[in-house]
Amino acid sequence: MSECLFCQINKGAIPSEKVYDSDGLFAIKDVNPQAPIHLLIIPKKHFSTILEIQEEDHELIGSIYSIANRLAKDNGLDQTGFRVVVNCGKEAGQSVFHIHYHLLGGRPFKWPPG
């Protein structure tokens, strides 16, 4: 999707502060952080929502959690706690329709969210 914000960031057409980059994923600092540490982990393959994930994508999607763990440890969140969030659809709060996982930490969170 050439007009997709995250596809454009992946291609380098829109600047971002990347904190991780591999063949299948990249992670950036959120431009509107909701916590002291707010990173977005984004697959390079375009999926509008998690409903588009197929069985052949399971390895890629699983790697998101490995990278979330690594980034959490790199930022000291493994000592205090963190949250990984993915929104699916407008009413759930999804505003960019390219799946992305929010890694949030550095402050206490409440339950239930939202």
Secondary structure, DSSP 4 states (H G I P E B T S, - for coil): -TT-HHHHHHHTSS---EEEE-SSEEEEE-SS-SSSEEEEEEESS--SSGGG--GGGHHHHHHHHHHHHHHHHHTTGGGT-EEEE---SGGGT--SSS--EEEEESS---SS--
